[in-house]
Amino acid sequence: MISLTDIHESRGGAPVPEFAGVRVCAVGTGEKHSLARVVDDATGQGLSVLIRCCRGSLAAGSGHVGVGMCLEWDAADPARVEESPMQAIAVVTALPGERTSAGVYRRGSLVCRAFDDVAVAWLSGDDAALASRVAELVGCLSDESVRSVQHARQKIAYGARGAMDDHMAAPLTIPQLAEICATSPTVLKESFRGEFGLPVYEWYRRLRMLRASELLCEGAAAVGEVAAKVGYSNPSKFARAFCDCMGVAPSVFKQM
């Protein structure tokens, strides 16, 4: 079982990044941190645990939390591992307002998109990028997400990020992304790196590999089919990109 923690640390990330009262760690099968222990510790401190499922699934109350979905854990409405092996990225923090039950967020929602970005930053090992993405995630849950796109260059960065989600199978070039955002490639690259901490192309590639890992976890699609779904016509190039981002070949990841 490949460890998300090991991927993060191998790229120079802190074992458990902490910033502004927020902790981030990988939990579950093959990880250094137990989901139950992280939740118990957070509950004892009056903190919330936000979880993005990367492998397997969780049951939250009467709801299901599958790969790519997110959960705002609540001790009064506990979740349990539904399908093993299970791996997830957890963000432990204080959230404003009363939470009375577990909140499940579907793929494509604002919260899930923000947590996708947390996962990309986590896998990159860039703790500065991770800090900004976690702040954005907490903002989404605090109904403050509007604050993130008030400035022109932030609008450009988030416009490009949204276009990436809409064009996984046929990735856009930087000039095409710039055209969508009504700006120049130079301004796009500067704006994106200023907001997300990594170059446009690097973020796009890692986002596609994150999606590929989820498709491989689902098990049905062959590696070549997964490659095509994230924009690679050449399976060998896909395998190299996947290994660079995830630490193992896609065929090995699929069998874990």
Backbone as CSV, one residue per row, in Angstrom:
resi,resn,N_x,N_y,N_z,CA_x,CA_y,CA_z,C_x,C_y,C_z
1,MET,0.842,-1.190,0.000,0.000,0.000,0.000,0.883,1.249,0.000
2,ILE,0.760,2.059,-1.026,1.530,3.299,-1.067,0.981,4.279,-0.037
3,SER,1.857,4.957,0.666,1.447,5.884,1.711,1.399,7.316,1.173
4,LEU,0.282,7.985,1.373,0.175,9.389,0.997,1.156,10.234,1.800
5,THR,1.376,9.842,3.041,2.338,10.549,3.895,3.736,10.460,3.309
6,ASP,4.118,9.256,2.849,5.452,9.068,2.292,5.647,9.894,1.022
7,ILE,4.598,9.980,0.175,4.688,10.809,-1.030,4.955,12.255,-0.637
8,HIS,4.185,12.733,0.344,4.316,14.118,0.799,5.714,14.386,1.358
9,GLU,6.172,13.518,2.239,7.463,13.731,2.887,8.622,13.579,1.907
10,SER,8.476,12.687,0.908,9.547,12.488,-0.064,9.768,13.730,-0.925
11,ARG,8.765,14.611,-0.965,8.885,15.843,-1.718,9.230,17.037,-0.823
12,GLY,9.635,16.743,0.405,10.131,17.792,1.294,9.099,18.408,2.207
13,GLY,7.883,17.837,2.271,6.845,18.382,3.126,7.056,18.017,4.589
14,ALA,6.552,18.835,5.491,6.633,18.543,6.925,5.758,17.335,7.249
15,PRO,6.146,16.479,8.219,5.359,15.281,8.556,3.893,15.587,8.855
16,VAL,3.647,16.580,9.712,2.276,17.028,9.973,2.293,18.550,9.909
17,PRO,2.044,19.122,8.745,2.082,20.584,8.624,1.098,21.253,9.577
18,GLU,1.541,22.297,10.237,0.679,23.070,11.135,0.839,24.552,10.816
19,PHE,-0.272,25.242,10.658,-0.237,26.676,10.407,-1.571,27.266,10.822
20,ALA,-1.504,28.359,11.553,-2.700,29.097,11.995,-3.735,28.185,12.648
21,GLY,-3.271,27.288,13.515,-4.198,26.420,14.230,-4.759,25.278,13.415
22,VAL,-4.177,25.000,12.244,-4.653,23.931,11.366,-3.573,22.864,11.251
23,ARG,-3.986,21.596,11.320,-3.066,20.483,11.102,-3.567,19.665,9.924
24,VAL,-2.638,19.142,9.123,-2.989,18.318,7.976,-2.214,17.014,8.052
25,CYS,-2.885,15.905,7.839,-2.197,14.613,7.829,-2.981,13.618,6.988
26,ALA,-2.299,12.572,6.553,-2.965,11.466,5.881,-3.345,10.439,6.929
27,VAL,-4.507,9.832,6.782,-5.004,8.849,7.751,-5.487,7.610,7.005
28,GLY,-5.521,6.490,7.738,-6.098,5.283,7.163,-5.096,4.166,6.961
29,THR,-5.447,3.200,6.132,-4.632,2.017,5.889,-3.270,2.401,5.322
30,GLY,-2.218,1.894,5.954,-0.869,2.150,5.475,-0.313,3.508,5.842
31,GLU,-1.062,4.294,6.614,-0.607,5.618,7.009,-0.098,5.599,8.448
32,LYS,0.596,6.671,8.820,1.167,6.756,10.166,0.140,7.196,11.198
33,HIS,-0.997,7.688,10.729,-2.004,8.220,11.644,-3.320,7.462,11.471
34,SER,-3.872,7.027,12.563,-5.160,6.341,12.575,-6.286,7.359,12.484
35,LEU,-7.267,7.080,11.652,-8.424,7.969,11.534,-9.111,8.130,12.883
36,ALA,-9.320,7.015,13.583,-10.007,7.059,14.870,-9.235,7.911,15.873
37,ARG,-7.920,7.772,15.888,-7.099,8.532,16.846,-7.142,10.030,16.530
38,VAL,-7.035,10.371,15.257,-7.078,11.780,14.865,-8.417,12.392,15.249
39,VAL,-9.495,11.663,14.994,-10.833,12.165,15.320,-11.012,12.299,16.827
40,ASP,-10.570,11.290,17.582,-10.693,11.352,19.041,-9.924,12.536,19.621
41,ASP,-8.700,12.738,19.142,-7.884,13.851,19.632,-8.535,15.197,19.299
42,ALA,-9.052,15.298,18.077,-9.682,16.559,17.662,-10.938,16.828,18.474
43,THR,-11.739,15.781,18.689,-12.972,15.931,19.465,-12.667,16.387,20.886
44,GLY,-11.605,15.798,21.463,-11.216,16.178,22.812,-10.777,17.629,22.917
45,GLN,-10.310,18.195,21.814,-9.874,19.599,21.807,-10.953,20.538,21.274
46,GLY,-12.123,19.979,20.980,-13.206,20.800,20.454,-12.979,21.260,19.025
47,LEU,-12.219,20.483,18.241,-11.905,20.843,16.867,-12.713,20.010,15.876
48,SER,-12.773,20.465,14.652,-13.460,19.736,13.589,-12.434,18.980,12.751
49,VAL,-12.879,17.883,12.132,-12.035,17.121,11.220,-12.712,17.088,9.854
50,LEU,-12.017,17.585,8.853,-12.491,17.555,7.474,-11.716,16.460,6.751
51,ILE,-12.414,15.603,6.034,-11.788,14.419,5.448,-12.069,14.365,3.952
52,ARG,-11.026,14.124,3.174,-11.198,13.848,1.749,-10.817,12.398,1.509
53,CYS,-11.751,11.591,1.037,-11.520,10.173,0.814,-10.722,9.976,-0.482
54,CYS,-9.574,9.323,-0.373,-8.709,9.087,-1.533,-8.725,7.633,-1.987
55,ARG,-9.123,6.738,-1.110,-9.213,5.306,-1.433,-10.221,4.671,-0.488
56,GLY,-10.978,3.669,-0.958,-11.985,3.033,-0.123,-13.185,3.946,0.050
57,SER,-13.893,3.778,1.169,-15.059,4.632,1.418,-15.401,4.644,2.897
58,LEU,-16.213,5.641,3.266,-16.698,5.797,4.632,-18.210,5.835,4.618
59,ALA,-18.820,5.442,5.724,-20.251,5.612,5.926,-20.432,6.673,7.001
60,ALA,-21.187,7.711,6.694,-21.418,8.815,7.634,-22.909,8.927,7.875
61,GLY,-23.357,8.470,9.049,-24.793,8.433,9.302,-25.435,7.522,8.272
62,SER,-26.388,8.037,7.532,-27.016,7.253,6.468,-26.383,7.547,5.109
63,GLY,-25.330,8.374,5.104,-24.692,8.768,3.861,-23.459,7.951,3.542
64,HIS,-23.028,8.048,2.291,-21.854,7.331,1.785,-20.818,8.354,1.335
65,VAL,-19.568,8.143,1.725,-18.478,9.033,1.338,-17.484,8.218,0.528
66,GLY,-17.554,8.355,-0.806,-16.686,7.603,-1.684,-15.449,8.382,-2.085
67,VAL,-14.654,7.796,-2.956,-13.419,8.409,-3.424,-13.715,9.761,-4.077
68,GLY,-12.964,10.777,-3.673,-13.142,12.119,-4.210,-14.189,12.946,-3.488
69,MET,-14.923,12.317,-2.563,-15.933,13.041,-1.787,-15.322,13.504,-0.466
70,CYS,-16.002,14.438,0.191,-15.484,15.026,1.428,-16.508,14.913,2.552
71,LEU,-15.986,14.891,3.752,-16.822,14.748,4.940,-16.365,15.728,6.007
72,GLU,-17.318,16.438,6.579,-17.072,17.227,7.778,-17.544,16.373,8.953
73,TRP,-16.577,15.791,9.651,-16.873,14.810,10.702,-17.515,15.486,11.893
74,ASP,-18.498,14.824,12.476,-19.097,15.314,13.708,-19.239,14.149,14.669
75,ALA,-18.774,14.335,15.905,-18.786,13.255,16.889,-20.200,12.767,17.188
76,ALA,-21.201,13.647,17.032,-22.576,13.256,17.323,-23.169,12.376,16.224
77,ASP,-22.530,12.366,15.061,-23.028,11.582,13.935,-21.825,10.873,13.316
78,PRO,-21.235,9.916,14.041,-19.926,9.373,13.667,-19.931,8.613,12.344
79,ALA,-18.765,8.602,11.731,-18.565,7.854,10.499,-17.747,6.604,10.799
80,ARG,-17.769,5.676,9.871,-16.984,4.449,10.019,-16.461,4.048,8.643
81,VAL,-15.391,3.256,8.650,-14.848,2.753,7.393,-15.846,1.771,6.789
82,GLU,-16.205,2.010,5.554,-17.185,1.173,4.861,-16.492,0.176,3.932
83,GLU,-15.441,0.651,3.263,-14.700,-0.199,2.330,-13.213,-0.024,2.572
84,SER,-12.520,-1.136,2.808,-11.073,-1.118,3.039,-10.355,-1.641,1.790
85,PRO,-9.081,-1.261,1.579,-8.320,-0.298,2.380,-8.836,1.123,2.181
86,MET,-8.708,1.935,3.232,-9.192,3.305,3.196,-8.019,4.247,3.457
87,GLN,-7.904,5.270,2.624,-6.925,6.328,2.847,-7.612,7.672,2.627
88,ALA,-7.229,8.645,3.413,-7.847,9.968,3.309,-6.860,11.028,3.750
89,ILE,-7.111,12.250,3.345,-6.374,13.397,3.848,-7.293,14.122,4.821
90,ALA,-6.785,14.398,6.015,-7.584,15.027,7.064,-7.043,16.409,7.390
91,VAL,-7.953,17.351,7.550,-7.617,18.706,7.990,-8.300,18.921,9.332
92,VAL,-7.511,19.196,10.358,-8.034,19.387,11.713,-7.971,20.870,12.049
93,THR,-9.121,21.462,12.364,-9.160,22.901,12.598,-10.397,23.270,13.398
94,ALA,-10.477,24.516,13.801,-11.681,25.031,14.458,-12.530,25.714,13.393
95,LEU,-13.815,25.402,13.368,-14.731,26.021,12.419,-15.790,26.810,13.173
96,PRO,-16.180,27.964,12.665,-17.206,28.763,13.343,-18.583,28.135,13.187
97,GLY,-19.477,28.463,14.111,-20.862,27.993,14.000,-21.071,26.635,14.624
98,GLU,-22.344,26.289,14.830,-22.695,25.001,15.409,-22.807,23.949,14.326
99,ARG,-22.212,22.775,14.580,-22.326,21.647,13.679,-23.090,20.553,14.400
100,THR,-24.225,20.141,13.841,-25.052,19.165,14.552,-25.026,17.790,13.903
101,SER,-24.487,17.675,12.696,-24.400,16.367,12.050,-23.283,16.397,11.025
102,ALA,-22.869,15.198,10.606,-21.804,15.098,9.625,-22.267,15.694,8.299
103,GLY,-21.398,16.492,7.674,-21.714,17.074,6.379,-20.973,16.338,5.286
104,VAL,-21.689,15.813,4.293,-21.088,15.090,3.181,-21.148,15.983,1.948
105,TYR,-20.010,16.124,1.267,-19.926,16.985,0.094,-19.602,16.145,-1.133
106,ARG,-20.398,16.327,-2.176,-20.259,15.537,-3.398,-19.190,16.121,-4.311
107,ARG,-18.642,15.257,-5.164,-17.673,15.702,-6.166,-18.282,16.817,-7.019
108,GLY,-17.504,17.840,-7.295,-17.991,18.952,-8.094,-18.470,20.121,-7.269
109,SER,-18.724,19.884,-5.972,-19.153,20.974,-5.104,-17.966,21.901,-4.830
110,LEU,-18.268,23.099,-4.368,-17.218,24.070,-4.062,-16.251,23.515,-3.024
111,VAL,-16.787,22.849,-2.008,-15.935,22.292,-0.950,-15.040,21.190,-1.507
112,CYS,-15.596,20.301,-2.327,-14.779,19.213,-2.889,-13.693,19.753,-3.806
113,ARG,-14.016,20.777,-4.581,-13.004,21.357,-5.458,-11.888,21.977,-4.619
114,ALA,-12.248,22.655,-3.538,-11.234,23.246,-2.659,-10.384,22.157,-2.013
115,PHE,-11.014,21.032,-1.655,-10.257,19.939,-1.032,-9.411,19.202,-2.069
116,ASP,-9.852,19.157,-3.330,-9.001,18.618,-4.392,-7.685,19.389,-4.433
117,ASP,-7.790,20.706,-4.290,-6.598,21.549,-4.323,-5.710,21.310,-3.112
118,VAL,-6.322,21.048,-1.953,-5.536,20.676,-0.771,-4.766,19.391,-1.064
119,ALA,-5.426,18.415,-1.697,-4.778,17.143,-2.011,-3.625,17.328,-2.990
120,VAL,-3.820,18.167,-4.009,-2.749,18.424,-4.969,-1.553,19.067,-4.271
121,ALA,-1.806,20.062,-3.427,-0.718,20.723,-2.697,-0.036,19.752,-1.743
122,TRP,-0.815,18.896,-1.086,-0.252,17.885,-0.176,0.694,16.959,-0.939
123,LEU,0.247,16.441,-2.087,1.058,15.502,-2.855,2.289,16.173,-3.456
124,SER,2.233,17.497,-3.653,3.397,18.212,-4.196,4.479,18.408,-3.140
125,GLY,4.097,18.321,-1.854,5.052,18.545,-0.774,5.359,20.003,-0.511
126,ASP,4.627,20.903,-1.154,4.861,22.338,-0.991,3.970,22.861,0.135
127,ASP,4.546,23.076,1.307,3.752,23.458,2.473,3.189,24.870,2.365
128,ALA,3.871,25.759,1.623,3.330,27.107,1.429,2.065,27.044,0.584
129,ALA,2.115,26.259,-0.491,0.921,26.072,-1.326,-0.178,25.398,-0.520
130,LEU,0.208,24.437,0.317,-0.771,23.724,1.139,-1.462,24.683,2.105
131,ALA,-0.707,25.580,2.724,-1.292,26.526,3.673,-2.353,27.393,3.004
132,SER,-2.068,27.882,1.785,-3.036,28.747,1.102,-4.273,27.966,0.687
133,ARG,-4.102,26.707,0.298,-5.251,25.888,-0.129,-6.127,25.489,1.059
134,VAL,-5.501,25.228,2.202,-6.281,24.920,3.402,-7.078,26.151,3.834
135,ALA,-6.466,27.323,3.743,-7.178,28.558,4.091,-8.403,28.725,3.191
136,GLU,-8.259,28.398,1.921,-9.381,28.504,0.986,-10.474,27.491,1.339
137,LEU,-10.072,26.270,1.710,-11.049,25.245,2.107,-11.848,25.698,3.323
138,VAL,-11.159,26.184,4.346,-11.847,26.647,5.552,-12.759,27.825,5.213
139,GLY,-12.321,28.681,4.297,-13.156,29.790,3.861,-14.439,29.319,3.213
140,CYS,-14.350,28.255,2.409,-15.554,27.700,1.771,-16.552,27.219,2.817
141,LEU,-16.044,26.591,3.856,-16.918,26.057,4.898,-17.445,27.152,5.813
142,SER,-16.794,28.308,5.768,-17.226,29.429,6.598,-18.036,30.449,5.813
143,ASP,-18.420,30.077,4.584,-19.181,30.980,3.715,-18.430,32.265,3.438
144,GLU,-17.094,32.143,3.365,-16.266,33.307,3.081,-15.539,33.162,1.755
145,SER,-15.944,32.190,0.936,-15.198,31.897,-0.280,-15.190,33.058,-1.256
146,VAL,-16.188,33.950,-1.164,-16.243,35.086,-2.077,-15.012,35.966,-1.918
147,ARG,-14.469,35.999,-0.715,-13.313,36.853,-0.456,-12.105,36.444,-1.296
148,SER,-12.085,35.206,-1.760,-10.902,34.700,-2.440,-10.788,35.164,-3.880
149,VAL,-11.828,35.719,-4.446,-11.795,36.051,-5.863,-12.177,37.517,-6.101
150,GLN,-11.811,38.373,-5.187,-12.179,39.777,-5.300,-11.229,40.560,-6.203
151,HIS,-9.976,40.150,-6.283,-8.995,40.882,-7.061,-8.865,40.286,-8.461
152,ALA,-8.505,41.121,-9.431,-8.474,40.712,-10.831,-7.593,39.489,-11.063
153,ARG,-6.403,39.483,-10.482,-5.502,38.360,-10.723,-5.975,37.088,-10.035
154,GLN,-6.660,37.227,-8.924,-7.237,36.042,-8.283,-8.360,35.477,-9.144
155,LYS,-9.141,36.345,-9.761,-10.205,35.879,-10.650,-9.626,35.104,-11.827
156,ILE,-8.506,35.579,-12.345,-7.841,34.874,-13.440,-7.391,33.491,-12.989
157,ALA,-6.755,33.427,-11.818,-6.250,32.146,-11.304,-7.379,31.151,-11.081
158,TYR,-8.474,31.605,-10.454,-9.577,30.697,-10.175,-10.356,30.345,-11.436
159,GLY,-10.366,31.260,-12.412,-10.989,30.945,-13.688,-10.250,29.822,-14.394
160,ALA,-8.922,29.883,-14.367,-8.112,28.826,-14.976,-8.292,27.511,-14.230
161,ARG,-8.337,27.605,-12.896,-8.501,26.385,-12.099,-9.838,25.707,-12.404
162,GLY,-10.905,26.474,-12.565,-12.201,25.894,-12.894,-12.194,25.247,-14.267
163,ALA,-11.511,25.867,-15.227,-11.434,25.309,-16.573,-10.688,23.974,-16.582
164,MET,-9.733,23.823,-15.677,-9.004,22.553,-15.596,-9.952,21.400,-15.278
165,ASP,-10.844,21.597,-14.339,-11.804,20.549,-13.976,-12.689,20.177,-15.150
166,ASP,-12.999,21.153,-15.978,-13.914,20.922,-17.098,-13.221,20.312,-18.310
167,HIS,-11.886,20.234,-18.264,-11.138,19.728,-19.413,-10.045,18.770,-18.938
168,MET,-10.466,17.638,-18.415,-9.518,16.614,-17.980,-9.110,15.712,-19.145
169,ALA,-10.074,15.242,-19.907,-9.795,14.294,-20.985,-9.114,14.958,-22.176
170,ALA,-9.343,16.247,-22.352,-8.707,17.001,-23.440,-8.110,18.264,-22.839
171,PRO,-6.964,18.154,-22.176,-6.373,19.290,-21.451,-6.121,20.493,-22.351
172,LEU,-6.334,21.651,-21.776,-6.122,22.903,-22.496,-4.664,23.338,-22.396
173,THR,-4.200,24.044,-23.407,-2.871,24.641,-23.355,-2.936,25.934,-22.535
174,ILE,-1.789,26.450,-22.171,-1.767,27.709,-21.428,-2.378,28.844,-22.249
175,PRO,-2.095,28.971,-23.545,-2.775,30.013,-24.332,-4.296,29.836,-24.347
176,GLN,-4.776,28.601,-24.390,-6.224,28.368,-24.363,-6.819,28.756,-23.015
177,LEU,-6.133,28.424,-21.939,-6.595,28.830,-20.614,-6.605,30.352,-20.500
178,ALA,-5.580,30.988,-21.041,-5.504,32.448,-20.995,-6.657,33.071,-21.771
179,GLU,-7.003,32.468,-22.904,-8.119,32.988,-23.705,-9.428,32.887,-22.935
180,ILE,-9.640,31.765,-22.248,-10.849,31.584,-21.437,-10.922,32.657,-20.350
181,CYS,-9.777,32.994,-19.791,-9.716,33.964,-18.691,-9.561,35.401,-19.179
182,ALA,-9.602,35.578,-20.501,-9.512,36.913,-21.105,-8.253,37.656,-20.660
183,THR,-7.129,36.964,-20.755,-5.868,37.576,-20.364,-4.758,37.030,-21.247
184,SER,-3.543,37.420,-20.983,-2.394,36.922,-21.742,-1.794,35.710,-21.025
185,PRO,-1.081,34.842,-21.754,-0.421,33.711,-21.096,0.518,34.143,-19.969
186,THR,1.230,35.260,-20.161,2.165,35.728,-19.133,1.433,36.117,-17.847
187,VAL,0.356,36.880,-17.992,-0.413,37.287,-16.811,-1.066,36.068,-16.157
188,LEU,-1.549,35.138,-16.973,-2.137,33.916,-16.421,-1.116,33.172,-15.568
189,LYS,0.069,32.971,-16.096,1.091,32.214,-15.358,1.483,32.926,-14.061
190,GLU,1.622,34.236,-14.136,1.979,35.001,-12.931,0.850,34.959,-11.898
191,SER,-0.384,35.116,-12.378,-1.542,35.131,-11.476,-1.735,33.786,-10.812
192,PHE,-1.613,32.725,-11.598,-1.847,31.383,-11.058,-0.792,31.013,-10.021
193,ARG,0.451,31.251,-10.359,1.508,30.903,-9.406,1.400,31.749,-8.143
194,GLY,0.998,33.010,-8.290,0.844,33.862,-7.121,-0.248,33.381,-6.191
195,GLU,-1.303,32.778,-6.723,-2.424,32.315,-5.902,-2.249,30.880,-5.432
196,PHE,-1.775,29.993,-6.317,-1.724,28.566,-6.001,-0.339,28.064,-5.608
197,GLY,0.695,28.846,-5.866,2.032,28.480,-5.397,2.832,27.597,-6.329
198,LEU,2.205,27.071,-7.376,2.893,26.219,-8.345,2.567,26.713,-9.748
199,PRO,3.415,26.386,-10.738,3.114,26.782,-12.112,1.812,26.159,-12.614
200,VAL,1.184,26.819,-13.585,-0.088,26.341,-14.145,0.026,24.897,-14.613
201,TYR,1.005,24.621,-15.437,1.130,23.282,-16.023,1.329,22.230,-14.940
202,GLU,2.180,22.537,-13.952,2.452,21.561,-12.887,1.201,21.262,-12.085
203,TRP,0.416,22.298,-11.780,-0.816,22.079,-11.021,-1.803,21.225,-11.832
204,TYR,-1.951,21.556,-13.094,-2.860,20.832,-13.989,-2.476,19.356,-14.069
205,ARG,-1.186,19.110,-14.241,-0.710,17.729,-14.334,-0.987,16.969,-13.040
206,ARG,-0.729,17.570,-11.902,-0.953,16.885,-10.633,-2.451,16.673,-10.366
207,LEU,-3.262,17.628,-10.787,-4.704,17.464,-10.638,-5.197,16.281,-11.466
208,ARG,-4.664,16.143,-12.668,-5.033,15.016,-13.523,-4.558,13.689,-12.930
209,MET,-3.381,13.680,-12.322,-2.880,12.447,-11.709,-3.690,12.086,-10.454
210,LEU,-4.165,13.095,-9.748,-5.044,12.834,-8.608,-6.317,12.144,-9.082
211,ARG,-6.903,12.670,-10.164,-8.097,12.048,-10.729,-7.797,10.648,-11.236
212,ALA,-6.630,10.467,-11.858,-6.249,9.141,-12.347,-6.142,8.142,-11.200
213,SER,-5.585,8.579,-10.076,-5.452,7.671,-8.929,-6.818,7.217,-8.433
214,GLU,-7.792,8.116,-8.493,-9.144,7.762,-8.061,-9.792,6.785,-9.028
215,LEU,-9.583,6.990,-10.319,-10.127,6.064,-11.316,-9.491,4.679,-11.171
216,LEU,-8.195,4.646,-10.870,-7.517,3.366,-10.668,-8.041,2.664,-9.417
217,CYS,-8.362,3.452,-8.371,-8.907,2.877,-7.147,-10.266,2.229,-7.400
218,GLU,-11.018,2.795,-8.325,-12.349,2.242,-8.612,-12.256,0.879,-9.274
219,GLY,-11.101,0.581,-9.884,-10.797,-0.788,-10.272,-11.281,-1.283,-11.612
220,ALA,-12.340,-0.743,-12.167,-12.938,-1.306,-13.374,-12.150,-0.966,-14.632
221,ALA,-11.675,0.270,-14.745,-11.020,0.728,-15.963,-9.578,0.225,-16.054
222,ALA,-9.156,-0.145,-17.274,-7.767,-0.519,-17.517,-6.895,0.734,-17.475
223,VAL,-5.586,0.538,-17.297,-4.667,1.665,-17.189,-4.742,2.545,-18.434
224,GLY,-4.834,1.949,-19.610,-4.931,2.716,-20.849,-6.188,3.568,-20.896
225,GLU,-7.287,3.044,-20.385,-8.544,3.806,-20.345,-8.426,4.984,-19.386
226,VAL,-7.798,4.750,-18.244,-7.596,5.829,-17.274,-6.722,6.914,-17.890
227,ALA,-5.663,6.508,-18.588,-4.783,7.473,-19.237,-5.574,8.383,-20.168
228,ALA,-6.462,7.793,-20.964,-7.259,8.577,-21.911,-8.198,9.538,-21.195
229,LYS,-8.730,9.113,-20.058,-9.681,9.956,-19.325,-9.021,11.174,-18.693
230,VAL,-7.698,11.143,-18.535,-6.999,12.312,-17.991,-6.087,12.945,-19.033
231,GLY,-6.374,12.652,-20.316,-5.734,13.395,-21.388,-4.439,12.865,-21.938
232,TYR,-4.163,11.579,-21.766,-2.943,10.986,-22.303,-3.284,9.937,-23.356
233,SER,-2.861,10.166,-24.592,-3.058,9.173,-25.647,-1.953,8.129,-25.624
234,ASN,-0.830,8.475,-24.998,0.315,7.574,-24.896,0.398,7.021,-23.475
235,PRO,0.081,5.731,-23.278,0.112,5.152,-21.925,1.477,5.231,-21.253
236,SER,2.546,5.189,-22.032,3.887,5.258,-21.442,4.151,6.623,-20.833
237,LYS,3.744,7.682,-21.538,3.895,9.032,-20.987,3.036,9.211,-19.743
238,PHE,1.842,8.636,-19.781,0.972,8.694,-18.607,1.633,7.987,-17.428
239,ALA,2.210,6.810,-17.674,2.838,6.041,-16.594,3.979,6.829,-15.960
240,ARG,4.771,7.521,-16.784,5.881,8.314,-16.246,5.363,9.481,-15.404
241,ALA,4.327,10.155,-15.915,3.762,11.287,-15.168,3.145,10.809,-13.860
242,PHE,2.453,9.677,-13.896,1.807,9.151,-12.695,2.854,8.749,-11.655
243,CYS,3.896,8.067,-12.101,4.949,7.630,-11.184,5.638,8.827,-10.542
244,ASP,5.840,9.882,-11.308,6.474,11.089,-10.774,5.624,11.729,-9.682
245,CYS,4.302,11.724,-9.858,3.405,12.376,-8.902,3.029,11.483,-7.724
246,MET,2.852,10.181,-7.993,2.304,9.282,-6.977,3.315,8.295,-6.402
247,GLY,4.511,8.238,-6.969,5.560,7.408,-6.384,5.645,5.986,-6.892
248,VAL,4.617,5.503,-7.586,4.625,4.147,-8.142,3.964,4.168,-9.510
249,ALA,4.176,3.113,-10.286,3.544,3.004,-11.596,2.047,2.807,-11.430
250,PRO,1.246,3.268,-12.402,-0.213,3.104,-12.280,-0.652,1.656,-12.164
251,SER,0.051,0.744,-12.838,-0.317,-0.670,-12.754,-0.125,-1.212,-11.339
252,VAL,0.929,-0.719,-10.657,1.175,-1.142,-9.269,0.136,-0.515,-8.353
253,PHE,-0.137,0.765,-8.550,-1.122,1.463,-7.729,-2.483,0.782,-7.836
254,LYS,-2.853,0.364,-9.019,-4.152,-0.263,-9.261,-4.311,-1.563,-8.467
255,GLN,-3.211,-2.266,-8.262,-3.258,-3.565,-7.586,-3.158,-3.467,-6.071
256,MET,-2.871,-2.290,-5.549,-2.670,-2.147,-4.095,-3.973,-2.179,-3.336
